[in-house]
Amino acid sequence: MAQAATEGGKVRLNGARVVKPGHAVRPGDVLTLALGGRVTVVKVLALAERRGGAEKARSLYEIAG
């Protein structure tokens, strides 16, 4: 799904179009996703040291609006 979205031009990172689904992000980055007829803006707050649960994952980003 990520590959199709990036190849379809539906993902932007800090305003620039993302062309590879494996593009790295850093704290402070802003992702803009145009999926399912909606635009969602996500700000990366932090990166996890290791994989964790959903609660931990939700603390790593915020959805604008």
N, CA, C and O atoms as a Tripos MOL2 file, in Angstrom:
@<TRIPOS>MOLECULE
protein
  260   259    65     0     0
PROTEIN
NO_CHARGES

@<TRIPOS>ATOM
      1 N           0.8170   -1.1710    0.0000 N.3       1 MET1
      2 CA          0.0000    0.0000    0.0000 C.3       1 MET1
      3 C           0.8780    1.2590    0.0000 C.2       1 MET1
      4 O           0.5930    2.2250   -0.7080 O.2       1 MET1
      5 N           1.9560    1.2330    0.8080 N.am      2 ALA2
      6 CA          2.8630    2.3800    0.8440 C.3       2 ALA2
      7 C           3.5120    2.5960   -0.5190 C.2       2 ALA2
      8 O           3.6610    3.7310   -0.9740 O.2       2 ALA2
      9 N           3.8940    1.5050   -1.1590 N.am      3 GLN3
     10 CA          4.5230    1.6080   -2.4770 C.3       3 GLN3
     11 C           3.5590    2.2280   -3.4930 C.2       3 GLN3
     12 O           3.9500    3.1130   -4.2540 O.2       3 GLN3
     13 N           2.3330    1.7840   -3.5090 N.am      4 ALA4
     14 CA          1.3480    2.3130   -4.4510 C.3       4 ALA4
     15 C           1.0700    3.7960   -4.1730 C.2       4 ALA4
     16 O           0.9230    4.5850   -5.1070 O.2       4 ALA4
     17 N           1.0000    4.1700   -2.9040 N.am      5 ALA5
     18 CA          0.7370    5.5690   -2.5510 C.3       5 ALA5
     19 C           1.8870    6.4680   -2.9690 C.2       5 ALA5
     20 O           1.6600    7.5440   -3.5220 O.2       5 ALA5
     21 N           3.1240    6.0430   -2.7120 N.am      6 THR6
     22 CA          4.2660    6.8790   -3.0830 C.3       6 THR6
     23 C           4.4090    6.9660   -4.5930 C.2       6 THR6
     24 O           4.6520    8.0460   -5.1300 O.2       6 THR6
     25 N           4.2620    5.8490   -5.2800 N.am      7 GLU7
     26 CA          4.3750    5.8550   -6.7360 C.3       7 GLU7
     27 C           3.2500    6.6580   -7.3830 C.2       7 GLU7
     28 O           3.4160    7.1860   -8.4830 O.2       7 GLU7
     29 N           2.1060    6.7530   -6.7020 N.am      8 GLY8
     30 CA          0.9790    7.5200   -7.2090 C.3       8 GLY8
     31 C           1.0440    8.9940   -6.8480 C.2       8 GLY8
     32 O           0.1230    9.7510   -7.1580 O.2       8 GLY8
     33 N           2.1330    9.4140   -6.1890 N.am      9 GLY9
     34 CA          2.3010   10.8240   -5.8390 C.3       9 GLY9
     35 C           1.4110   11.2850   -4.7070 C.2       9 GLY9
     36 O           1.1120   12.4750   -4.6070 O.2       9 GLY9
     37 N           0.9810   10.3700   -3.8490 N.am     10 LYS10
     38 CA          0.0460   10.7030   -2.7900 C.3      10 LYS10
     39 C           0.7100   10.9670   -1.4420 C.2      10 LYS10
     40 O           0.0240   11.1970   -0.4460 O.2      10 LYS10
     41 N           2.0460   10.9350   -1.4080 N.am     11 VAL11
     42 CA          2.7710   11.1400   -0.1530 C.3      11 VAL11
     43 C           3.7890   12.2560   -0.3300 C.2      11 VAL11
     44 O           4.5450   12.2790   -1.3010 O.2      11 VAL11
     45 N           3.7960   13.1890    0.6340 N.am     12 ARG12
     46 CA          4.7830   14.2800    0.6350 C.3      12 ARG12
     47 C           5.4660   14.3050    1.9930 C.2      12 ARG12
     48 O           4.8450   14.0450    3.0240 O.2      12 ARG12
     49 N           6.7450   14.6210    1.9760 N.am     13 LEU13
     50 CA          7.5340   14.7580    3.1940 C.3      13 LEU13
     51 C           8.0880   16.1700    3.2100 C.2      13 LEU13
     52 O           8.8850   16.5460    2.3510 O.2      13 LEU13
     53 N           7.6590   16.9470    4.1930 N.am     14 ASN14
     54 CA          8.0730   18.3560    4.3030 C.3      14 ASN14
     55 C           7.8100   19.1090    2.9970 C.2      14 ASN14
     56 O           8.6060   19.9530    2.5860 O.2      14 ASN14
     57 N           6.6950   18.7950    2.3580 N.am     15 GLY15
     58 CA          6.2730   19.4870    1.1460 C.3      15 GLY15
     59 C           6.8050   18.9160   -0.1520 C.2      15 GLY15
     60 O           6.3390   19.2960   -1.2260 O.2      15 GLY15
     61 N           7.7770   18.0050   -0.0800 N.am     16 ALA16
     62 CA          8.3630   17.4190   -1.2910 C.3      16 ALA16
     63 C           7.7800   16.0250   -1.5280 C.2      16 ALA16
     64 O           7.5910   15.2530   -0.5890 O.2      16 ALA16
     65 N           7.5050   15.7220   -2.7700 N.am     17 ARG17
     66 CA          6.9460   14.4080   -3.1200 C.3      17 ARG17
     67 C           7.9310   13.3030   -2.7720 C.2      17 ARG17
     68 O           9.1240   13.4130   -3.0560 O.2      17 ARG17
     69 N           7.4320   12.2390   -2.1590 N.am     18 VAL18
     70 CA          8.2450   11.0710   -1.8120 C.3      18 VAL18
     71 C           8.1300   10.0760   -2.9510 C.2      18 VAL18
     72 O           7.0220    9.7710   -3.3930 O.2      18 VAL18
     73 N           9.2600    9.5620   -3.4380 N.am     19 VAL19
     74 CA          9.2280    8.6350   -4.5670 C.3      19 VAL19
     75 C           9.5800    7.2020   -4.1740 C.2      19 VAL19
     76 O           9.3880    6.2850   -4.9730 O.2      19 VAL19
     77 N          10.1000    6.9870   -2.9370 N.am     20 LYS20
     78 CA         10.4220    5.6410   -2.4720 C.3      20 LYS20
     79 C           9.6850    5.3640   -1.1660 C.2      20 LYS20
     80 O           9.7290    6.1950   -0.2590 O.2      20 LYS20
     81 N           9.0070    4.2170   -1.0430 N.am     21 PRO21
     82 CA          8.2590    3.9310    0.1780 C.3      21 PRO21
     83 C           9.1430    3.7580    1.4100 C.2      21 PRO21
     84 O           8.6440    3.8740    2.5290 O.2      21 PRO21
     85 N          10.4170    3.4880    1.2460 N.am     22 GLY22
     86 CA         11.3170    3.2900    2.3810 C.3      22 GLY22
     87 C          12.0660    4.5400    2.7800 C.2      22 GLY22
     88 O          13.1000    4.4430    3.4410 O.2      22 GLY22
     89 N          11.5830    5.7130    2.4020 N.am     23 HIS23
     90 CA         12.2600    6.9750    2.6950 C.3      23 HIS23
     91 C          12.3250    7.1980    4.2070 C.2      23 HIS23
     92 O          11.3300    7.0000    4.9040 O.2      23 HIS23
     93 N          13.4740    7.6040    4.7110 N.am     24 ALA24
     94 CA         13.6520    7.8240    6.1500 C.3      24 ALA24
     95 C          12.9680    9.1070    6.6020 C.2      24 ALA24
     96 O          12.8950   10.0820    5.8550 O.2      24 ALA24
     97 N          12.4670    9.0950    7.8350 N.am     25 VAL25
     98 CA         11.8990   10.2900    8.4480 C.3      25 VAL25
     99 C          12.6400   10.5720    9.7460 C.2      25 VAL25
    100 O          13.2660    9.6850   10.3260 O.2      25 VAL25
    101 N          12.5590   11.8360   10.1960 N.am     26 ARG26
    102 CA         13.2140   12.2560   11.4320 C.3      26 ARG26
    103 C          12.2010   13.0200   12.2820 C.2      26 ARG26
    104 O          11.1930   13.5000   11.7650 O.2      26 ARG26
    105 N          12.4640   13.1330   13.5770 N.am     27 PRO27
    106 CA         11.5820   13.9500   14.4140 C.3      27 PRO27
    107 C          11.4890   15.3740   13.8370 C.2      27 PRO27
    108 O          12.4920   15.9650   13.4380 O.2      27 PRO27
    109 N          10.2810   15.8930   13.8080 N.am     28 GLY28
    110 CA         10.0400   17.2150   13.2550 C.3      28 GLY28
    111 C           9.5470   17.1860   11.8180 C.2      28 GLY28
    112 O           9.0030   18.1770   11.3310 O.2      28 GLY28
    113 N           9.7300   16.0600   11.1300 N.am     29 ASP29
    114 CA          9.2490   15.9410    9.7520 C.3      29 ASP29
    115 C           7.7260   15.9400    9.7120 C.2      29 ASP29
    116 O           7.0690   15.5010   10.6550 O.2      29 ASP29
    117 N           7.1730   16.4390    8.6010 N.am     30 VAL30
    118 CA          5.7220   16.4650    8.4020 C.3      30 VAL30
    119 C           5.3940   15.6710    7.1460 C.2      30 VAL30
    120 O           5.8900   15.9730    6.0610 O.2      30 VAL30
    121 N           4.5600   14.6600    7.3050 N.am     31 LEU31
    122 CA          4.0840   13.8360    6.1930 C.3      31 LEU31
    123 C           2.6820   14.2820    5.8080 C.2      31 LEU31
    124 O           1.8350   14.4960    6.6760 O.2      31 LEU31
    125 N           2.4360   14.4220    4.5300 N.am     32 THR32
    126 CA          1.1050   14.7270    4.0240 C.3      32 THR32
    127 C           0.6730   13.5630    3.1600 C.2      32 THR32
    128 O           1.3320   13.2330    2.1740 O.2      32 THR32
    129 N          -0.4370   12.9360    3.5290 N.am     33 LEU33
    130 CA         -0.9270   11.7320    2.8540 C.3      33 LEU33
    131 C          -2.2840   12.0130    2.2310 C.2      33 LEU33
    132 O          -3.2090   12.4300    2.9260 O.2      33 LEU33
    133 N          -2.4120   11.7910    0.9430 N.am     34 ALA34
    134 CA         -3.6820   11.9500    0.2360 C.3      34 ALA34
    135 C          -4.1900   10.5560   -0.0940 C.2      34 ALA34
    136 O          -3.8720   10.0010   -1.1450 O.2      34 ALA34
    137 N          -4.9820    9.9950    0.8140 N.am     35 LEU35
    138 CA         -5.4610    8.6180    0.6680 C.3      35 LEU35
    139 C          -6.9610    8.5390    0.9070 C.2      35 LEU35
    140 O          -7.4830    9.1950    1.8080 O.2      35 LEU35
    141 N          -7.6390    7.7610    0.1240 N.am     36 GLY36
    142 CA         -9.0610    7.5340    0.3140 C.3      36 GLY36
    143 C          -9.9060    8.7930    0.2090 C.2      36 GLY36
    144 O         -10.9300    8.9120    0.8820 O.2      36 GLY36
    145 N          -9.4890    9.7320   -0.6280 N.am     37 GLY37
    146 CA        -10.2460   10.9590   -0.7910 C.3      37 GLY37
    147 C         -10.0620   11.9570    0.3350 C.2      37 GLY37
    148 O         -10.7530   12.9750    0.3750 O.2      37 GLY37
    149 N          -9.1390   11.6850    1.2530 N.am     38 ARG38
    150 CA         -8.8640   12.5780    2.3830 C.3      38 ARG38
    151 C          -7.3910   12.9370    2.4110 C.2      38 ARG38
    152 O          -6.5460   12.1740    1.9430 O.2      38 ARG38
    153 N          -7.0930   14.0910    2.9550 N.am     39 VAL39
    154 CA         -5.7040   14.4980    3.1610 C.3      39 VAL39
    155 C          -5.4460   14.4850    4.6630 C.2      39 VAL39
    156 O          -6.1810   15.1000    5.4350 O.2      39 VAL39
    157 N          -4.3970   13.7810    5.0670 N.am     40 THR40
    158 CA         -4.0210   13.6850    6.4680 C.3      40 THR40
    159 C          -2.6060   14.2200    6.6230 C.2      40 THR40
    160 O          -1.7150   13.8660    5.8510 O.2      40 THR40
    161 N          -2.4010   15.0700    7.6180 N.am     41 VAL41
    162 CA         -1.0850   15.6290    7.8940 C.3      41 VAL41
    163 C          -0.5980   15.0450    9.2190 C.2      41 VAL41
    164 O          -1.2830   15.1380   10.2370 O.2      41 VAL41
    165 N           0.5920   14.4420    9.1940 N.am     42 VAL42
    166 CA          1.1500   13.7680   10.3580 C.3      42 VAL42
    167 C           2.5150   14.3660   10.6770 C.2      42 VAL42
    168 O           3.3730   14.4610    9.7990 O.2      42 VAL42
    169 N           2.7210   14.7690   11.9300 N.am     43 LYS43
    170 CA          4.0220   15.2770   12.3590 C.3      43 LYS43
    171 C           4.7280   14.1950   13.1660 C.2      43 LYS43
    172 O           4.1600   13.6430   14.1080 O.2      43 LYS43
    173 N           5.9630   13.8970   12.7920 N.am     44 VAL44
    174 CA          6.7770   12.9100   13.4970 C.3      44 VAL44
    175 C           7.3550   13.5900   14.7360 C.2      44 VAL44
    176 O           8.0800   14.5770   14.6170 O.2      44 VAL44
    177 N           7.0400   13.0720   15.9220 N.am     45 LEU45
    178 CA          7.5160   13.6550   17.1760 C.3      45 LEU45
    179 C           8.8160   13.0180   17.6410 C.2      45 LEU45
    180 O           9.6940   13.7020   18.1690 O.2      45 LEU45
    181 N           8.9400   11.7130   17.4470 N.am     46 ALA46
    182 CA         10.1250   10.9830   17.9100 C.3      46 ALA46
    183 C          10.2040    9.6610   17.1670 C.2      46 ALA46
    184 O           9.2530    9.2420   16.5060 O.2      46 ALA46
    185 N          11.3530    9.0140   17.2860 N.am     47 LEU47
    186 CA         11.5470    7.6830   16.7220 C.3      47 LEU47
    187 C          11.7470    6.7010   17.8640 C.2      47 LEU47
    188 O          12.3530    7.0470   18.8780 O.2      47 LEU47
    189 N          11.2520    5.5010   17.7160 N.am     48 ALA48
    190 CA         11.3900    4.4750   18.7460 C.3      48 ALA48
    191 C          12.7600    3.8230   18.6560 C.2      48 ALA48
    192 O          13.3030    3.6330   17.5680 O.2      48 ALA48
    193 N          13.3020    3.4870   19.7990 N.am     49 GLU49
    194 CA         14.5660    2.7550   19.8450 C.3      49 GLU49
    195 C          14.3810    1.3250   19.3440 C.2      49 GLU49
    196 O          15.2500    0.7590   18.6810 O.2      49 GLU49
    197 N          13.2140    0.7570   19.6830 N.am     50 ARG50
    198 CA         12.8930   -0.5830   19.2110 C.3      50 ARG50
    199 C          11.3880   -0.7130   19.0600 C.2      50 ARG50
    200 O          10.6250    0.1450   19.5070 O.2      50 ARG50
    201 N          10.9830   -1.7790   18.4360 N.am     51 ARG51
    202 CA          9.5610   -2.0120   18.1670 C.3      51 ARG51
    203 C           8.7790   -2.1200   19.4710 C.2      51 ARG51
    204 O           9.2600   -2.6940   20.4470 O.2      51 ARG51
    205 N           7.5620   -1.5590   19.4790 N.am     52 GLY52
    206 CA          6.7330   -1.6030   20.6760 C.3      52 GLY52
    207 C           5.2720   -1.7260   20.3070 C.2      52 GLY52
    208 O           4.9320   -1.9950   19.1550 O.2      52 GLY52
    209 N           4.4240   -1.5310   21.2720 N.am     53 GLY53
    210 CA          2.9920   -1.6660   21.0820 C.3      53 GLY53
    211 C           2.3570   -0.4250   20.4780 C.2      53 GLY53
    212 O           3.0200    0.5790   20.2210 O.2      53 GLY53
    213 N           1.0510   -0.5260   20.2590 N.am     54 ALA54
    214 CA          0.2930    0.5580   19.6290 C.3      54 ALA54
    215 C           0.3000    1.8220   20.4820 C.2      54 ALA54
    216 O           0.3810    2.9270   19.9460 O.2      54 ALA54
    217 N           0.2170    1.6750   21.7850 N.am     55 GLU55
    218 CA          0.2100    2.8430   22.6660 C.3      55 GLU55
    219 C           1.5140    3.6310   22.5310 C.2      55 GLU55
    220 O           1.4950    4.8590   22.4430 O.2      55 GLU55
    221 N           2.6190    2.9390   22.5150 N.am     56 LYS56
    222 CA          3.9140    3.5880   22.3340 C.3      56 LYS56
    223 C           3.9920    4.2430   20.9570 C.2      56 LYS56
    224 O           4.4790    5.3670   20.8320 O.2      56 LYS56
    225 N           3.5160    3.5500   19.9290 N.am     57 ALA57
    226 CA          3.5630    4.0880   18.5690 C.3      57 ALA57
    227 C           2.7710    5.3930   18.4760 C.2      57 ALA57
    228 O           3.2170    6.3290   17.8120 O.2      57 ALA57
    229 N           1.6100    5.4740   19.1250 N.am     58 ARG58
    230 CA          0.7920    6.6860   19.0750 C.3      58 ARG58
    231 C           1.4890    7.8820   19.7180 C.2      58 ARG58
    232 O           1.1620    9.0270   19.4040 O.2      58 ARG58
    233 N           2.4300    7.6370   20.5990 N.am     59 SER59
    234 CA          3.1440    8.7410   21.2570 C.3      59 SER59
    235 C           4.2600    9.3040   20.3680 C.2      59 SER59
    236 O           4.8690   10.3170   20.7140 O.2      59 SER59
    237 N           4.5290    8.6650   19.2410 N.am     60 LEU60
    238 CA          5.6280    9.0720   18.3750 C.3      60 LEU60
    239 C           5.2120   10.0340   17.2690 C.2      60 LEU60
    240 O           6.0700   10.5550   16.5560 O.2      60 LEU60
    241 N           3.9120   10.2800   17.1130 N.am     61 TYR61
    242 CA          3.4450   11.1730   16.0580 C.3      61 TYR61
    243 C           2.1710   11.8880   16.5150 C.2      61 TYR61
    244 O           1.5250   11.4760   17.4780 O.2      61 TYR61
    245 N           1.8230   12.9670   15.8040 N.am     62 GLU62
    246 CA          0.5430   13.6120   16.0250 C.3      62 GLU62
    247 C          -0.0940   13.9120   14.6850 C.2      62 GLU62
    248 O           0.5870   14.2310   13.7100 O.2      62 GLU62
    249 N          -1.4110   13.8050   14.6520 N.am     63 ILE63
    250 CA         -2.1640   14.0850   13.4300 C.3      63 ILE63
    251 C          -2.7320   15.4850   13.5460 C.2      63 ILE63
    252 O          -3.4580   15.7970   14.4900 O.2      63 ILE63
    253 N          -2.3990   16.3210   12.5860 N.am     64 ALA64
    254 CA         -2.8750   17.7070   12.5970 C.3      64 ALA64
    255 C          -4.3410   17.7580   12.1880 C.2      64 ALA64
    256 O          -4.7950   16.9940   11.3360 O.2      64 ALA64
    257 N          -5.0550   18.6610   12.8050 N.am     65 GLY65
    258 CA         -6.4650   18.8730   12.4550 C.3      65 GLY65
    259 C          -7.3210   17.9580   13.1270 C.2      65 GLY65
    260 O          -8.5380   18.0020   12.9430 O.2      65 GLY65
@<TRIPOS>BOND
     1     1     2 1
     2     2     3 1
     3     3     4 2
     4     3     5 am
     5     5     6 1
     6     6     7 1
     7     7     8 2
     8     7     9 am
     9     9    10 1
    10    10    11 1
    11    11    12 2
    12    11    13 am
    13    13    14 1
    14    14    15 1
    15    15    16 2
    16    15    17 am
    17    17    18 1
    18    18    19 1
    19    19    20 2
    20    19    21 am
    21    21    22 1
    22    22    23 1
    23    23    24 2
    24    23    25 am
    25    25    26 1
    26    26    27 1
    27    27    28 2
    28    27    29 am
    29    29    30 1
    30    30    31 1
    31    31    32 2
    32    31    33 am
    33    33    34 1
    34    34    35 1
    35    35    36 2
    36    35    37 am
    37    37    38 1
    38    38    39 1
    39    39    40 2
    40    39    41 am
    41    41    42 1
    42    42    43 1
    43    43    44 2
    44    43    45 am
    45    45    46 1
    46    46    47 1
    47    47    48 2
    48    47    49 am
    49    49    50 1
    50    50    51 1
    51    51    52 2
    52    51    53 am
    53    53    54 1
    54    54    55 1
    55    55    56 2
    56    55    57 am
    57    57    58 1
    58    58    59 1
    59    59    60 2
    60    59    61 am
    61    61    62 1
    62    62    63 1
    63    63    64 2
    64    63    65 am
    65    65    66 1
    66    66    67 1
    67    67    68 2
    68    67    69 am
    69    69    70 1
    70    70    71 1
    71    71    72 2
    72    71    73 am
    73    73    74 1
    74    74    75 1
    75    75    76 2
    76    75    77 am
    77    77    78 1
    78    78    79 1
    79    79    80 2
    80    79    81 am
    81    81    82 1
    82    82    83 1
    83    83    84 2
    84    83    85 am
    85    85    86 1
    86    86    87 1
    87    87    88 2
    88    87    89 am
    89    89    90 1
    90    90    91 1
    91    91    92 2
    92    91    93 am
    93    93    94 1
    94    94    95 1
    95    95    96 2
    96    95    97 am
    97    97    98 1
    98    98    99 1
    99    99   100 2
   100    99   101 am
   101   101   102 1
   102   102   103 1
   103   103   104 2
   104   103   105 am
   105   105   106 1
   106   106   107 1
   107   107   108 2
   108   107   109 am
   109   109   110 1
   110   110   111 1
   111   111   112 2
   112   111   113 am
   113   113   114 1
   114   114   115 1
   115   115   116 2
   116   115   117 am
   117   117   118 1
   118   118   119 1
   119   119   120 2
   120   119   121 am
   121   121   122 1
   122   122   123 1
   123   123   124 2
   124   123   125 am
   125   125   126 1
   126   126   127 1
   127   127   128 2
   128   127   129 am
   129   129   130 1
   130   130   131 1
   131   131   132 2
   132   131   133 am
   133   133   134 1
   134   134   135 1
   135   135   136 2
   136   135   137 am
   137   137   138 1
   138   138   139 1
   139   139   140 2
   140   139   141 am
   141   141   142 1
   142   142   143 1
   143   143   144 2
   144   143   145 am
   145   145   146 1
   146   146   147 1
   147   147   148 2
   148   147   149 am
   149   149   150 1
   150   150   151 1
   151   151   152 2
   152   151   153 am
   153   153   154 1
   154   154   155 1
   155   155   156 2
   156   155   157 am
   157   157   158 1
   158   158   159 1
   159   159   160 2
   160   159   161 am
   161   161   162 1
   162   162   163 1
   163   163   164 2
   164   163   165 am
   165   165   166 1
   166   166   167 1
   167   167   168 2
   168   167   169 am
   169   169   170 1
   170   170   171 1
   171   171   172 2
   172   171   173 am
   173   173   174 1
   174   174   175 1
   175   175   176 2
   176   175   177 am
   177   177   178 1
   178   178   179 1
   179   179   180 2
   180   179   181 am
   181   181   182 1
   182   182   183 1
   183   183   184 2
   184   183   185 am
   185   185   186 1
   186   186   187 1
   187   187   188 2
   188   187   189 am
   189   189   190 1
   190   190   191 1
   191   191   192 2
   192   191   193 am
   193   193   194 1
   194   194   195 1
   195   195   196 2
   196   195   197 am
   197   197   198 1
   198   198   199 1
   199   199   200 2
   200   199   201 am
   201   201   202 1
   202   202   203 1
   203   203   204 2
   204   203   205 am
   205   205   206 1
   206   206   207 1
   207   207   208 2
   208   207   209 am
   209   209   210 1
   210   210   211 1
   211   211   212 2
   212   211   213 am
   213   213   214 1
   214   214   215 1
   215   215   216 2
   216   215   217 am
   217   217   218 1
   218   218   219 1
   219   219   220 2
   220   219   221 am
   221   221   222 1
   222   222   223 1
   223   223   224 2
   224   223   225 am
   225   225   226 1
   226   226   227 1
   227   227   228 2
   228   227   229 am
   229   229   230 1
   230   230   231 1
   231   231   232 2
   232   231   233 am
   233   233   234 1
   234   234   235 1
   235   235   236 2
   236   235   237 am
   237   237   238 1
   238   238   239 1
   239   239   240 2
   240   239   241 am
   241   241   242 1
   242   242   243 1
   243   243   244 2
   244   243   245 am
   245   245   246 1
   246   246   247 1
   247   247   248 2
   248   247   249 am
   249   249   250 1
   250   250   251 1
   251   251   252 2
   252   251   253 am
   253   253   254 1
   254   254   255 1
   255   255   256 2
   256   255   257 am
   257   257   258 1
   258   258   259 1
   259   259   260 2
@<TRIPOS>SUBSTRUCTURE
     1 MET1         2 RESIDUE 1 A MET
     2 ALA2         6 RESIDUE 1 A ALA
     3 GLN3        10 RESIDUE 1 A GLN
     4 ALA4        14 RESIDUE 1 A ALA
     5 ALA5        18 RESIDUE 1 A ALA
     6 THR6        22 RESIDUE 1 A THR
     7 GLU7        26 RESIDUE 1 A GLU
     8 GLY8        30 RESIDUE 1 A GLY
     9 GLY9        34 RESIDUE 1 A GLY
    10 LYS10       38 RESIDUE 1 A LYS
    11 VAL11       42 RESIDUE 1 A VAL
    12 ARG12       46 RESIDUE 1 A ARG
    13 LEU13       50 RESIDUE 1 A LEU
    14 ASN14       54 RESIDUE 1 A ASN
    15 GLY15       58 RESIDUE 1 A GLY
    16 ALA16       62 RESIDUE 1 A ALA
    17 ARG17       66 RESIDUE 1 A ARG
    18 VAL18       70 RESIDUE 1 A VAL
    19 VAL19       74 RESIDUE 1 A VAL
    20 LYS20       78 RESIDUE 1 A LYS
    21 PRO21       82 RESIDUE 1 A PRO
    22 GLY22       86 RESIDUE 1 A GLY
    23 HIS23       90 RESIDUE 1 A HIS
    24 ALA24       94 RESIDUE 1 A ALA
    25 VAL25       98 RESIDUE 1 A VAL
    26 ARG26      102 RESIDUE 1 A ARG
    27 PRO27      106 RESIDUE 1 A PRO
    28 GLY28      110 RESIDUE 1 A GLY
    29 ASP29      114 RESIDUE 1 A ASP
    30 VAL30      118 RESIDUE 1 A VAL
    31 LEU31      122 RESIDUE 1 A LEU
    32 THR32      126 RESIDUE 1 A THR
    33 LEU33      130 RESIDUE 1 A LEU
    34 ALA34      134 RESIDUE 1 A ALA
    35 LEU35      138 RESIDUE 1 A LEU
    36 GLY36      142 RESIDUE 1 A GLY
    37 GLY37      146 RESIDUE 1 A GLY
    38 ARG38      150 RESIDUE 1 A ARG
    39 VAL39      154 RESIDUE 1 A VAL
    40 THR40      158 RESIDUE 1 A THR
    41 VAL41      162 RESIDUE 1 A VAL
    42 VAL42      166 RESIDUE 1 A VAL
    43 LYS43      170 RESIDUE 1 A LYS
    44 VAL44      174 RESIDUE 1 A VAL
    45 LEU45      178 RESIDUE 1 A LEU
    46 ALA46      182 RESIDUE 1 A ALA
    47 LEU47      186 RESIDUE 1 A LEU
    48 ALA48      190 RESIDUE 1 A ALA
    49 GLU49      194 RESIDUE 1 A GLU
    50 ARG50      198 RESIDUE 1 A ARG
    51 ARG51      202 RESIDUE 1 A ARG
    52 GLY52      206 RESIDUE 1 A GLY
    53 GLY53      210 RESIDUE 1 A GLY
    54 ALA54      214 RESIDUE 1 A ALA
    55 GLU55      218 RESIDUE 1 A GLU
    56 LYS56      222 RESIDUE 1 A LYS
    57 ALA57      226 RESIDUE 1 A ALA
    58 ARG58      230 RESIDUE 1 A ARG
    59 SER59      234 RESIDUE 1 A SER
    60 LEU60      238 RESIDUE 1 A LEU
    61 TYR61      242 RESIDUE 1 A TYR
    62 GLU62      246 RESIDUE 1 A GLU
    63 ILE63      250 RESIDUE 1 A ILE
    64 ALA64      254 RESIDUE 1 A ALA
    65 GLY65      258 RESIDUE 1 A GLY
